Amino acid sequence: MKTKLLASLILYLLRKLNAQWIQTNGPYGGQTTAIASNATDLFATFSYGKISHSIDNGITWTDVSNGLSSDPIQCITINGANIYAGTNGGHI
């Protein structure tokens, strides 16, 4: 009896957790590998070496990867005004 109650509670909570996701208008074009944000900006990185930037909570996106290598980006972080992205090729 306790097991069924616990299982029901877990399923109920999982259903509620899924309700948090809201589809945005992109970014489109590949597999997203990492996301970073601060108070005003949202950045998404892709497996083909691109970074997209949004200033309106993901409604619109701009490509900001000019000058980057095409190495797949695996991680991104923001520290003050600096943005750091790490690639599979060992670049930052």
Buried (B, 14 or more C-beta within 10 A) or exposed (E): EEEEEEEEEEEEEEEEEEEEEEEBEBBEEBEBBBEBBEEEEBBBBBBBBBBBBBEEEBEBBEEEBEEBEEBBBBEBEBEEEEBEBBBEEEEE
